[in-house]
């Protein structure tokens, strides 16, 4: 496989490249894919990274999928931040939330996405701990 081709232009905070195309700001890897293949993709299709390198625009590293495919790929590669929470950590998360600490602050403290904390608080994950 070719090495990653890193987008050197403007980037989102999360690392994805941004480019002006068709009069609007678009994701650089998506534009690279469309230009290479000469297609215009429907908005519901994702351009995913095999290399997991967000600023990469190397077309050989890109593949099409739905949002569900992209999430499954992320989980299969162990990149889902929700996977970082152990049972013990979930207990600490809930304890901090019960004291009134903001979900965003708890998420930052544990290095996880705020939705991970929200899922614990609302019983979507680790539900058995609170019954």
Number of C-alpha atoms within 10 A of each C-alpha: 6 8 10 17 14 15 19 10 10 14 16 11 7 8 13 19 23 21 19 12 11 7 7 8 10 15 18 23 26 24 21 18 22 15 12 10 10 9 10 11 14 7 7 9 14 18 23 23 22 14 14 15 15 20 24 24 23 18 20 15 21 20 14 15 15 14 14 10 14 18 15 13 18 17 14 10 10 12 13 16 15 18 11 15 19 11 11 9 12 21 16 14 23 20 12 15 18 11 8 9 13 13 20 14 14 20 17 12 10 16 12 18 16 18 14 21 27 19 14 21 19 10 14 12 16 17 13 8 13 10 6
